[in-house]
Amino acid sequence: MQWWEIGYMDWPKPIEIERFTDDSVWINGRRNKRITSWAAYYPTIDEALGQMERRLKTTLDSAERTLNRAQVNMAEFQKRRAAL
């Protein structure tokens, strides 16, 4: 049966699985966890794309928080340096 595999930030690709449970899928006779930090397997393209969108949003939100902290730190640095 066809499922969808997402690698780390890769576009979903179709993959044939032999069977599945709640936690695992079998590909070429080997058991794989359904979700790891490197790959995830979903029964529909919509589920795969939804997960990919959530991952990308989380990455973007984290980058925005990091940028905001860096801007605040830079402003504080410049203010203290100017006071020297």
N, CA, C and O atoms as a CHARMM CRD file, in Angstrom:
* protein
*
  336
    1    1 MET  N      0.83600  -1.18100   0.00000 PROA 1      0.00000
    2    1 MET  CA     0.00000   0.00000   0.00000 PROA 1      0.00000
    3    1 MET  C      0.88000   1.24300   0.00000 PROA 1      0.00000
    4    1 MET  O      1.98400   1.23300   0.54500 PROA 1      0.00000
    5    2 GLN  N      0.39400   2.29000  -0.60200 PROA 2      0.00000
    6    2 GLN  CA     1.17900   3.51700  -0.70600 PROA 2      0.00000
    7    2 GLN  C      0.94300   4.42800   0.49100 PROA 2      0.00000
    8    2 GLN  O     -0.19700   4.71500   0.85600 PROA 2      0.00000
    9    3 TRP  N      2.02700   4.87300   1.08800 PROA 3      0.00000
   10    3 TRP  CA     2.01000   5.87700   2.14200 PROA 3      0.00000
   11    3 TRP  C      2.90900   7.01000   1.68400 PROA 3      0.00000
   12    3 TRP  O      3.38100   7.01800   0.54700 PROA 3      0.00000
   13    4 TRP  N      3.14400   7.96400   2.56900 PROA 4      0.00000
   14    4 TRP  CA     3.97300   9.12600   2.25500 PROA 4      0.00000
   15    4 TRP  C      5.05300   9.28100   3.30200 PROA 4      0.00000
   16    4 TRP  O      4.78000   9.23600   4.50100 PROA 4      0.00000
   17    5 GLU  N      6.27500   9.46300   2.84700 PROA 5      0.00000
   18    5 GLU  CA     7.43100   9.63500   3.73100 PROA 5      0.00000
   19    5 GLU  C      7.90300  11.08200   3.66200 PROA 5      0.00000
   20    5 GLU  O      8.02300  11.66800   2.58600 PROA 5      0.00000
   21    6 ILE  N      8.16700  11.64300   4.84200 PROA 6      0.00000
   22    6 ILE  CA     8.77500  12.97300   4.92200 PROA 6      0.00000
   23    6 ILE  C     10.12100  12.80100   5.59600 PROA 6      0.00000
   24    6 ILE  O     10.20100  12.34400   6.73700 PROA 6      0.00000
   25    7 GLY  N     11.18000  13.16800   4.88700 PROA 7      0.00000
   26    7 GLY  CA    12.50000  13.23300   5.50200 PROA 7      0.00000
   27    7 GLY  C     12.60800  14.56600   6.22800 PROA 7      0.00000
   28    7 GLY  O     11.67900  15.37300   6.18600 PROA 7      0.00000
   29    8 TYR  N     13.71500  14.80000   6.88100 PROA 8      0.00000
   30    8 TYR  CA    13.86300  16.05300   7.61200 PROA 8      0.00000
   31    8 TYR  C     13.77600  17.22500   6.63900 PROA 8      0.00000
   32    8 TYR  O     14.70500  17.46900   5.86900 PROA 8      0.00000
   33    9 MET  N     12.67100  17.93900   6.67400 PROA 9      0.00000
   34    9 MET  CA    12.37700  19.10400   5.84000 PROA 9      0.00000
   35    9 MET  C     12.40900  18.81000   4.33600 PROA 9      0.00000
   36    9 MET  O     12.65200  19.71500   3.53800 PROA 9      0.00000
   37   10 ASP  N     12.16700  17.56100   3.94400 PROA 10     0.00000
   38   10 ASP  CA    12.06300  17.19900   2.53200 PROA 10     0.00000
   39   10 ASP  C     10.60900  17.14100   2.11500 PROA 10     0.00000
   40   10 ASP  O      9.72200  16.92200   2.94100 PROA 10     0.00000
   41   11 TRP  N     10.37200  17.33800   0.83400 PROA 11     0.00000
   42   11 TRP  CA     9.02200  17.22900   0.29100 PROA 11     0.00000
   43   11 TRP  C      8.55200  15.78500   0.41300 PROA 11     0.00000
   44   11 TRP  O      9.35500  14.87600   0.20100 PROA 11     0.00000
   45   12 PRO  N      7.27700  15.52800   0.74800 PROA 12     0.00000
   46   12 PRO  CA     6.78700  14.15100   0.88000 PROA 12     0.00000
   47   12 PRO  C      6.97400  13.36000  -0.41800 PROA 12     0.00000
   48   12 PRO  O      6.79800  13.88200  -1.51900 PROA 12     0.00000
   49   13 LYS  N      7.33700  12.08800  -0.25300 PROA 13     0.00000
   50   13 LYS  CA     7.45800  11.21500  -1.41600 PROA 13     0.00000
   51   13 LYS  C      6.67700   9.93500  -1.14600 PROA 13     0.00000
   52   13 LYS  O      6.61300   9.46500  -0.01000 PROA 13     0.00000
   53   14 PRO  N      6.08500   9.37400  -2.19500 PROA 14     0.00000
   54   14 PRO  CA     5.32200   8.13600  -2.00800 PROA 14     0.00000
   55   14 PRO  C      6.27000   6.98200  -1.68700 PROA 14     0.00000
   56   14 PRO  O      7.39100   6.91400  -2.18900 PROA 14     0.00000
   57   15 ILE  N      5.79000   6.08800  -0.84300 PROA 15     0.00000
   58   15 ILE  CA     6.58400   4.92300  -0.46600 PROA 15     0.00000
   59   15 ILE  C      5.64400   3.74100  -0.25200 PROA 15     0.00000
   60   15 ILE  O      4.54200   3.89900   0.27300 PROA 15     0.00000
   61   16 GLU  N      6.08700   2.57200  -0.65900 PROA 16     0.00000
   62   16 GLU  CA     5.28900   1.36300  -0.46500 PROA 16     0.00000
   63   16 GLU  C      5.61200   0.75700   0.89400 PROA 16     0.00000
   64   16 GLU  O      6.77200   0.50400   1.22200 PROA 16     0.00000
   65   17 ILE  N      4.57300   0.53100   1.66800 PROA 17     0.00000
   66   17 ILE  CA     4.75600  -0.15700   2.93900 PROA 17     0.00000
   67   17 ILE  C      4.01600  -1.48000   2.87700 PROA 17     0.00000
   68   17 ILE  O      3.04000  -1.62700   2.14100 PROA 17     0.00000
   69   18 GLU  N      4.48600  -2.43400   3.65100 PROA 18     0.00000
   70   18 GLU  CA     3.88400  -3.76400   3.65100 PROA 18     0.00000
   71   18 GLU  C      2.78500  -3.90100   4.69400 PROA 18     0.00000
   72   18 GLU  O      1.76200  -4.54200   4.45300 PROA 18     0.00000
   73   19 ARG  N      3.00300  -3.29800   5.84400 PROA 19     0.00000
   74   19 ARG  CA     1.99700  -3.28600   6.90600 PROA 19     0.00000
   75   19 ARG  C      2.34400  -2.18200   7.87700 PROA 19     0.00000
   76   19 ARG  O      3.40300  -1.56200   7.77800 PROA 19     0.00000
   77   20 PHE  N      1.43800  -1.93600   8.82600 PROA 20     0.00000
   78   20 PHE  CA     1.68000  -0.87500   9.79700 PROA 20     0.00000
   79   20 PHE  C      0.96400  -1.17800  11.09700 PROA 20     0.00000
   80   20 PHE  O      0.00400  -1.94700  11.14100 PROA 20     0.00000
   81   21 THR  N      1.45900  -0.54900  12.16000 PROA 21     0.00000
   82   21 THR  CA     0.78900  -0.52600  13.45900 PROA 21     0.00000
   83   21 THR  C      0.72000   0.93900  13.86700 PROA 21     0.00000
   84   21 THR  O      1.08800   1.81900  13.08800 PROA 21     0.00000
   85   22 ASP  N      0.25300   1.20600  15.07800 PROA 22     0.00000
   86   22 ASP  CA     0.20700   2.59100  15.55100 PROA 22     0.00000
   87   22 ASP  C      1.58900   3.22200  15.60100 PROA 22     0.00000
   88   22 ASP  O      1.72200   4.43000  15.40600 PROA 22     0.00000
   89   23 ASP  N      2.63000   2.41400  15.86100 PROA 23     0.00000
   90   23 ASP  CA     3.97700   2.94500  16.06000 PROA 23     0.00000
   91   23 ASP  C      4.97000   2.64200  14.94600 PROA 23     0.00000
   92   23 ASP  O      6.02400   3.27400  14.87900 PROA 23     0.00000
   93   24 SER  N      4.65800   1.68400  14.06700 PROA 24     0.00000
   94   24 SER  CA     5.65100   1.21700  13.10900 PROA 24     0.00000
   95   24 SER  C      5.07400   1.01900  11.71400 PROA 24     0.00000
   96   24 SER  O      3.86700   0.85400  11.53400 PROA 24     0.00000
   97   25 VAL  N      5.97600   1.03900  10.72800 PROA 25     0.00000
   98   25 VAL  CA     5.65300   0.63700   9.35800 PROA 25     0.00000
   99   25 VAL  C      6.73700  -0.33300   8.90100 PROA 25     0.00000
  100   25 VAL  O      7.87800  -0.25400   9.35400 PROA 25     0.00000
  101   26 TRP  N      6.37700  -1.24900   8.00100 PROA 26     0.00000
  102   26 TRP  CA     7.33400  -2.19700   7.46100 PROA 26     0.00000
  103   26 TRP  C      7.59900  -1.83200   6.00900 PROA 26     0.00000
  104   26 TRP  O      6.67900  -1.73700   5.19600 PROA 26     0.00000
  105   27 ILE  N      8.88300  -1.63000   5.69700 PROA 27     0.00000
  106   27 ILE  CA     9.32400  -1.26700   4.35400 PROA 27     0.00000
  107   27 ILE  C     10.42700  -2.24600   3.96600 PROA 27     0.00000
  108   27 ILE  O     11.43400  -2.36200   4.66400 PROA 27     0.00000
  109   28 ASN  N     10.23800  -2.94200   2.86300 PROA 28     0.00000
  110   28 ASN  CA    11.22000  -3.94000   2.40000 PROA 28     0.00000
  111   28 ASN  C     11.56300  -4.94400   3.49500 PROA 28     0.00000
  112   28 ASN  O     12.72400  -5.31700   3.66800 PROA 28     0.00000
  113   29 GLY  N     10.55100  -5.37500   4.22500 PROA 29     0.00000
  114   29 GLY  CA    10.73800  -6.37900   5.26300 PROA 29     0.00000
  115   29 GLY  C     11.34400  -5.87000   6.56000 PROA 29     0.00000
  116   29 GLY  O     11.57700  -6.65700   7.47800 PROA 29     0.00000
  117   30 ARG  N     11.59900  -4.58700   6.65400 PROA 30     0.00000
  118   30 ARG  CA    12.20700  -4.03000   7.86800 PROA 30     0.00000
  119   30 ARG  C     11.23700  -3.10700   8.58100 PROA 30     0.00000
  120   30 ARG  O     10.52600  -2.31600   7.96200 PROA 30     0.00000
  121   31 ARG  N     11.22900  -3.23100   9.90700 PROA 31     0.00000
  122   31 ARG  CA    10.34800  -2.38700  10.71000 PROA 31     0.00000
  123   31 ARG  C     11.00100  -1.03000  10.93000 PROA 31     0.00000
  124   31 ARG  O     12.18600  -0.94500  11.25100 PROA 31     0.00000
  125   32 ASN  N     10.21200   0.03500  10.75400 PROA 32     0.00000
  126   32 ASN  CA    10.66300   1.40200  11.00200 PROA 32     0.00000
  127   32 ASN  C      9.64600   2.08400  11.91800 PROA 32     0.00000
  128   32 ASN  O      8.44300   1.85000  11.80300 PROA 32     0.00000
  129   33 LYS  N     10.13300   2.92100  12.81900 PROA 33     0.00000
  130   33 LYS  CA     9.20500   3.71700  13.62100 PROA 33     0.00000
  131   33 LYS  C      8.46300   4.67000  12.69300 PROA 33     0.00000
  132   33 LYS  O      9.03700   5.15700  11.71900 PROA 33     0.00000
  133   34 ARG  N      7.19700   4.94100  12.98500 PROA 34     0.00000
  134   34 ARG  CA     6.41200   5.82200  12.11700 PROA 34     0.00000
  135   34 ARG  C      6.88900   7.26000  12.15600 PROA 34     0.00000
  136   34 ARG  O      6.83000   7.96400  11.14800 PROA 34     0.00000
  137   35 ILE  N      7.36500   7.70500  13.32000 PROA 35     0.00000
  138   35 ILE  CA     7.83800   9.08800  13.44200 PROA 35     0.00000
  139   35 ILE  C      9.16200   9.09000  14.20400 PROA 35     0.00000
  140   35 ILE  O      9.24400   8.62200  15.33900 PROA 35     0.00000
  141   36 THR  N     10.19600   9.62700  13.55300 PROA 36     0.00000
  142   36 THR  CA    11.50000   9.82200  14.20300 PROA 36     0.00000
  143   36 THR  C     11.94700  11.24600  13.90100 PROA 36     0.00000
  144   36 THR  O     11.23700  11.99400  13.23000 PROA 36     0.00000
  145   37 SER  N     13.10500  11.61400  14.38800 PROA 37     0.00000
  146   37 SER  CA    13.61100  12.95300  14.07700 PROA 37     0.00000
  147   37 SER  C     14.11300  13.03700  12.63800 PROA 37     0.00000
  148   37 SER  O     14.32400  14.13700  12.12800 PROA 37     0.00000
  149   38 TRP  N     14.31000  11.89400  11.96900 PROA 38     0.00000
  150   38 TRP  CA    14.82500  11.88500  10.59600 PROA 38     0.00000
  151   38 TRP  C     13.75700  11.65200   9.54600 PROA 38     0.00000
  152   38 TRP  O     13.86900  12.16800   8.43400 PROA 38     0.00000
  153   39 ALA  N     12.72500  10.88700   9.86900 PROA 39     0.00000
  154   39 ALA  CA    11.69500  10.56600   8.87400 PROA 39     0.00000
  155   39 ALA  C     10.37300  10.30300   9.58000 PROA 39     0.00000
  156   39 ALA  O     10.33200   9.92700  10.75200 PROA 39     0.00000
  157   40 ALA  N      9.29200  10.51200   8.82900 PROA 40     0.00000
  158   40 ALA  CA     7.95300  10.21500   9.33700 PROA 40     0.00000
  159   40 ALA  C      7.13100   9.65600   8.18300 PROA 40     0.00000
  160   40 ALA  O      7.34000  10.02800   7.02900 PROA 40     0.00000
  161   41 TYR  N      6.20200   8.76800   8.49400 PROA 41     0.00000
  162   41 TYR  CA     5.39100   8.09200   7.48900 PROA 41     0.00000
  163   41 TYR  C      3.91000   8.34400   7.77000 PROA 41     0.00000
  164   41 TYR  O      3.44700   8.19700   8.90100 PROA 41     0.00000
  165   42 TYR  N      3.17700   8.72600   6.72400 PROA 42     0.00000
  166   42 TYR  CA     1.76300   9.06400   6.85600 PROA 42     0.00000
  167   42 TYR  C      0.95500   8.36800   5.77100 PROA 42     0.00000
  168   42 TYR  O      1.43200   8.20600   4.64800 PROA 42     0.00000
  169   43 PRO  N     -0.27000   7.95500   6.10200 PROA 43     0.00000
  170   43 PRO  CA    -1.07800   7.22500   5.13000 PROA 43     0.00000
  171   43 PRO  C     -1.64100   8.08900   3.99300 PROA 43     0.00000
  172   43 PRO  O     -1.98200   7.56500   2.93300 PROA 43     0.00000
  173   44 THR  N     -1.74000   9.41000   4.20600 PROA 44     0.00000
  174   44 THR  CA    -2.27300  10.27700   3.14400 PROA 44     0.00000
  175   44 THR  C     -1.34900  11.46200   2.91000 PROA 44     0.00000
  176   44 THR  O     -0.60000  11.86800   3.79900 PROA 44     0.00000
  177   45 ILE  N     -1.41100  12.00400   1.71600 PROA 45     0.00000
  178   45 ILE  CA    -0.59700  13.17300   1.38900 PROA 45     0.00000
  179   45 ILE  C     -1.03100  14.37400   2.23100 PROA 45     0.00000
  180   45 ILE  O     -0.20100  15.20300   2.60500 PROA 45     0.00000
  181   46 ASP  N     -2.32800  14.46900   2.52900 PROA 46     0.00000
  182   46 ASP  CA    -2.80700  15.59000   3.35200 PROA 46     0.00000
  183   46 ASP  C     -2.20300  15.56100   4.75200 PROA 46     0.00000
  184   46 ASP  O     -1.81900  16.60100   5.28600 PROA 46     0.00000
  185   47 GLU  N     -2.12000  14.37000   5.34800 PROA 47     0.00000
  186   47 GLU  CA    -1.49500  14.26100   6.67100 PROA 47     0.00000
  187   47 GLU  C     -0.01600  14.60000   6.59900 PROA 47     0.00000
  188   47 GLU  O      0.50800  15.27600   7.48400 PROA 47     0.00000
  189   48 ALA  N      0.66100  14.13900   5.55700 PROA 48     0.00000
  190   48 ALA  CA     2.08700  14.41700   5.39900 PROA 48     0.00000
  191   48 ALA  C      2.32500  15.91900   5.22200 PROA 48     0.00000
  192   48 ALA  O      3.21500  16.48400   5.85800 PROA 48     0.00000
  193   49 LEU  N      1.53900  16.56100   4.36900 PROA 49     0.00000
  194   49 LEU  CA     1.69900  18.00000   4.14500 PROA 49     0.00000
  195   49 LEU  C      1.34600  18.80000   5.39000 PROA 49     0.00000
  196   49 LEU  O      1.98900  19.80800   5.68400 PROA 49     0.00000
  197   50 GLY  N      0.33100  18.36000   6.12100 PROA 50     0.00000
  198   50 GLY  CA    -0.03100  19.03200   7.37000 PROA 50     0.00000
  199   50 GLY  C      1.09900  18.98900   8.38200 PROA 50     0.00000
  200   50 GLY  O      1.39300  19.99200   9.03300 PROA 50     0.00000
  201   51 GLN  N      1.73500  17.82800   8.51700 PROA 51     0.00000
  202   51 GLN  CA     2.85900  17.71200   9.44200 PROA 51     0.00000
  203   51 GLN  C      4.03000  18.56400   8.98000 PROA 51     0.00000
  204   51 GLN  O      4.69700  19.20700   9.79000 PROA 51     0.00000
  205   52 MET  N      4.28000  18.56600   7.67500 PROA 52     0.00000
  206   52 MET  CA     5.36800  19.38300   7.15000 PROA 52     0.00000
  207   52 MET  C      5.11700  20.86300   7.42100 PROA 52     0.00000
  208   52 MET  O      6.03400  21.59200   7.79900 PROA 52     0.00000
  209   53 GLU  N      3.87900  21.30400   7.22800 PROA 53     0.00000
  210   53 GLU  CA     3.53200  22.70100   7.49600 PROA 53     0.00000
  211   53 GLU  C      3.73000  23.05200   8.97000 PROA 53     0.00000
  212   53 GLU  O      4.23400  24.12800   9.29100 PROA 53     0.00000
  213   54 ARG  N      3.33000  22.13700   9.87400 PROA 54     0.00000
  214   54 ARG  CA     3.51600  22.38000  11.31200 PROA 54     0.00000
  215   54 ARG  C      5.00100  22.48000  11.66700 PROA 54     0.00000
  216   54 ARG  O      5.39600  23.34700  12.44600 PROA 54     0.00000
  217   55 ARG  N      5.82600  21.59100  11.09500 PROA 55     0.00000
  218   55 ARG  CA     7.26800  21.64600  11.35500 PROA 55     0.00000
  219   55 ARG  C      7.86800  22.97000  10.88000 PROA 55     0.00000
  220   55 ARG  O      8.64800  23.60100  11.59300 PROA 55     0.00000
  221   56 LEU  N      7.49800  23.37800   9.67500 PROA 56     0.00000
  222   56 LEU  CA     8.03900  24.62100   9.12400 PROA 56     0.00000
  223   56 LEU  C      7.58400  25.83200   9.94300 PROA 56     0.00000
  224   56 LEU  O      8.36500  26.75700  10.16200 PROA 56     0.00000
  225   57 LYS  N      6.32900  25.83100  10.39500 PROA 57     0.00000
  226   57 LYS  CA     5.83000  26.93700  11.21400 PROA 57     0.00000
  227   57 LYS  C      6.58600  27.00200  12.53500 PROA 57     0.00000
  228   57 LYS  O      6.94000  28.08500  13.00100 PROA 57     0.00000
  229   58 THR  N      6.83200  25.84300  13.13600 PROA 58     0.00000
  230   58 THR  CA     7.59100  25.79800  14.38500 PROA 58     0.00000
  231   58 THR  C      9.00100  26.34400  14.18100 PROA 58     0.00000
  232   58 THR  O      9.50000  27.10000  15.01500 PROA 58     0.00000
  233   59 THR  N      9.64500  25.96800  13.08200 PROA 59     0.00000
  234   59 THR  CA    10.98200  26.46500  12.76900 PROA 59     0.00000
  235   59 THR  C     10.96900  27.97400  12.56700 PROA 59     0.00000
  236   59 THR  O     11.84200  28.68000  13.07000 PROA 59     0.00000
  237   60 LEU  N      9.98100  28.46300  11.83300 PROA 60     0.00000
  238   60 LEU  CA     9.87100  29.89900  11.58300 PROA 60     0.00000
  239   60 LEU  C      9.60200  30.67200  12.87300 PROA 60     0.00000
  240   60 LEU  O     10.21200  31.71600  13.10500 PROA 60     0.00000
  241   61 ASP  N      8.70200  30.17300  13.70900 PROA 61     0.00000
  242   61 ASP  CA     8.41500  30.83300  14.99000 PROA 61     0.00000
  243   61 ASP  C      9.66600  30.90800  15.86000 PROA 61     0.00000
  244   61 ASP  O      9.92700  31.93400  16.48900 PROA 61     0.00000
  245   62 SER  N     10.43000  29.83900  15.89700 PROA 62     0.00000
  246   62 SER  CA    11.66000  29.81700  16.68400 PROA 62     0.00000
  247   62 SER  C     12.67000  30.82800  16.15200 PROA 62     0.00000
  248   62 SER  O     13.31600  31.53400  16.92600 PROA 62     0.00000
  249   63 ALA  N     12.80300  30.89500  14.83200 PROA 63     0.00000
  250   63 ALA  CA    13.73600  31.85900  14.22600 PROA 63     0.00000
  251   63 ALA  C     13.31600  33.29400  14.52800 PROA 63     0.00000
  252   63 ALA  O     14.16500  34.15000  14.78000 PROA 63     0.00000
  253   64 GLU  N     12.01300  33.56200  14.50300 PROA 64     0.00000
  254   64 GLU  CA    11.52600  34.91100  14.81000 PROA 64     0.00000
  255   64 GLU  C     11.82800  35.27900  16.26100 PROA 64     0.00000
  256   64 GLU  O     12.23100  36.41000  16.53200 PROA 64     0.00000
  257   65 ARG  N     11.64300  34.35000  17.19400 PROA 65     0.00000
  258   65 ARG  CA    11.96200  34.61300  18.60000 PROA 65     0.00000
  259   65 ARG  C     13.45100  34.87200  18.77900 PROA 65     0.00000
  260   65 ARG  O     13.84400  35.77500  19.51600 PROA 65     0.00000
  261   66 THR  N     14.27900  34.07900  18.10300 PROA 66     0.00000
  262   66 THR  CA    15.72500  34.26700  18.18000 PROA 66     0.00000
  263   66 THR  C     16.12100  35.62600  17.62900 PROA 66     0.00000
  264   66 THR  O     16.94100  36.31900  18.23200 PROA 66     0.00000
  265   67 LEU  N     15.55500  36.01900  16.49700 PROA 67     0.00000
  266   67 LEU  CA    15.85300  37.31900  15.90300 PROA 67     0.00000
  267   67 LEU  C     15.42700  38.45800  16.83300 PROA 67     0.00000
  268   67 LEU  O     16.17200  39.42200  17.01300 PROA 67     0.00000
  269   68 ASN  N     14.24600  38.35200  17.41500 PROA 68     0.00000
  270   68 ASN  CA    13.77000  39.38500  18.34200 PROA 68     0.00000
  271   68 ASN  C     14.69800  39.53500  19.54400 PROA 68     0.00000
  272   68 ASN  O     15.01000  40.65500  19.94900 PROA 68     0.00000
  273   69 ARG  N     15.14500  38.40900  20.12000 PROA 69     0.00000
  274   69 ARG  CA    16.07600  38.46800  21.25800 PROA 69     0.00000
  275   69 ARG  C     17.39400  39.11000  20.84100 PROA 69     0.00000
  276   69 ARG  O     17.95300  39.92300  21.57800 PROA 69     0.00000
  277   70 ALA  N     17.88900  38.74700  19.66100 PROA 70     0.00000
  278   70 ALA  CA    19.15900  39.32000  19.18700 PROA 70     0.00000
  279   70 ALA  C     19.03200  40.81900  18.97000 PROA 70     0.00000
  280   70 ALA  O     19.96500  41.56400  19.27300 PROA 70     0.00000
  281   71 GLN  N     17.90200  41.27400  18.45500 PROA 71     0.00000
  282   71 GLN  CA    17.70400  42.71400  18.24300 PROA 71     0.00000
  283   71 GLN  C     17.65800  43.46100  19.56800 PROA 71     0.00000
  284   71 GLN  O     18.23400  44.54200  19.68300 PROA 71     0.00000
  285   72 VAL  N     16.99100  42.91100  20.55600 PROA 72     0.00000
  286   72 VAL  CA    16.94400  43.53400  21.88200 PROA 72     0.00000
  287   72 VAL  C     18.34600  43.57600  22.48600 PROA 72     0.00000
  288   72 VAL  O     18.75300  44.59400  23.04600 PROA 72     0.00000
  289   73 ASN  N     19.08000  42.47400  22.37300 PROA 73     0.00000
  290   73 ASN  CA    20.44400  42.43000  22.91400 PROA 73     0.00000
  291   73 ASN  C     21.35100  43.43700  22.21700 PROA 73     0.00000
  292   73 ASN  O     22.15800  44.09400  22.87400 PROA 73     0.00000
  293   74 MET  N     21.23200  43.56800  20.89900 PROA 74     0.00000
  294   74 MET  CA    22.05600  44.52100  20.15900 PROA 74     0.00000
  295   74 MET  C     21.72300  45.95400  20.56700 PROA 74     0.00000
  296   74 MET  O     22.62800  46.77300  20.73100 PROA 74     0.00000
  297   75 ALA  N     20.44800  46.26500  20.73200 PROA 75     0.00000
  298   75 ALA  CA    20.05200  47.61600  21.14500 PROA 75     0.00000
  299   75 ALA  C     20.61400  47.92400  22.52800 PROA 75     0.00000
  300   75 ALA  O     21.09600  49.03200  22.76500 PROA 75     0.00000
  301   76 GLU  N     20.55900  46.96600  23.43600 PROA 76     0.00000
  302   76 GLU  CA    21.09900  47.16100  24.78500 PROA 76     0.00000
  303   76 GLU  C     22.61800  47.35400  24.72900 PROA 76     0.00000
  304   76 GLU  O     23.16000  48.21600  25.42000 PROA 76     0.00000
  305   77 PHE  N     23.30000  46.55700  23.91200 PROA 77     0.00000
  306   77 PHE  CA    24.73500  46.69100  23.74400 PROA 77     0.00000
  307   77 PHE  C     25.11100  48.08700  23.22800 PROA 77     0.00000
  308   77 PHE  O     26.00200  48.74200  23.76700 PROA 77     0.00000
  309   78 GLN  N     24.42000  48.52200  22.18400 PROA 78     0.00000
  310   78 GLN  CA    24.71500  49.82900  21.60400 PROA 78     0.00000
  311   78 GLN  C     24.45800  50.95300  22.60200 PROA 78     0.00000
  312   78 GLN  O     25.21300  51.92500  22.64700 PROA 78     0.00000
  313   79 LYS  N     23.41400  50.83100  23.39100 PROA 79     0.00000
  314   79 LYS  CA    23.10100  51.84900  24.39600 PROA 79     0.00000
  315   79 LYS  C     24.20600  51.90800  25.46700 PROA 79     0.00000
  316   79 LYS  O     24.64400  52.99100  25.85600 PROA 79     0.00000
  317   80 ARG  N     24.64700  50.73800  25.93400 PROA 80     0.00000
  318   80 ARG  CA    25.70600  50.71200  26.95500 PROA 80     0.00000
  319   80 ARG  C     27.04000  51.17200  26.39200 PROA 80     0.00000
  320   80 ARG  O     27.80900  51.85000  27.07300 PROA 80     0.00000
  321   81 ARG  N     27.31300  50.80200  25.14900 PROA 81     0.00000
  322   81 ARG  CA    28.57800  51.23500  24.53800 PROA 81     0.00000
  323   81 ARG  C     28.61600  52.74300  24.35300 PROA 81     0.00000
  324   81 ARG  O     29.64700  53.37700  24.57900 PROA 81     0.00000
  325   82 ALA  N     27.51000  53.30700  23.94800 PROA 82     0.00000
  326   82 ALA  CA    27.43500  54.76500  23.74700 PROA 82     0.00000
  327   82 ALA  C     27.61500  55.50100  25.08000 PROA 82     0.00000
  328   82 ALA  O     28.07800  56.64200  25.10100 PROA 82     0.00000
  329   83 ALA  N     27.25200  54.85200  26.18600 PROA 83     0.00000
  330   83 ALA  CA    27.36500  55.49800  27.48100 PROA 83     0.00000
  331   83 ALA  C     28.79900  55.48900  28.02000 PROA 83     0.00000
  332   83 ALA  O     29.08500  56.16700  29.00700 PROA 83     0.00000
  333   84 LEU  N     29.68400  54.75000  27.40300 PROA 84     0.00000
  334   84 LEU  CA    31.08300  54.68700  27.88300 PROA 84     0.00000
  335   84 LEU  C     31.83200  55.96400  27.62700 PROA 84     0.00000
  336   84 LEU  O     33.01000  56.06800  27.96900 PROA 84     0.00000
